[in-house]
């Protein structure tokens, strides 16, 4: 089992940047495929970015590609999401998630992830 804690959310101006962190504790971090999801008010939770166990494979939603960068530091058991050129439509609660059952590339489907953090709010203000 793993516990996930997100941090780094807050209020940011349009075109600004923010870095989110997801700290993991519990079982070895390297057994997990990791991902970021987000949920805006009144909308379903959506995939943002995912990263394989050693960071070789990274996937992005089309809406954030070229603006967001996912990374992980296995020595620190931490995953990051560097967000740049933020837009009002990026406003959401951001969740990190861990998948212990899969190999290879991370899934874009939230049902495949068995551990979730509590979320951190990102609000992009114009």
PyMOL commands that set and color helices and strands:
alter all, ss='L'
color gray80, all
select helices_A, chain A and resi 29-31+88-90+110-112
alter helices_A, ss='H'
color red, helices_A
select strands_A, chain A and resi 2-7+10-13+18-26+33-39+46-51+58-60+68-73+78-83+92-99+115-116+120-125
alter strands_A, ss='S'
color yellow, strands_A
deselect
rebuild
show_as cartoon
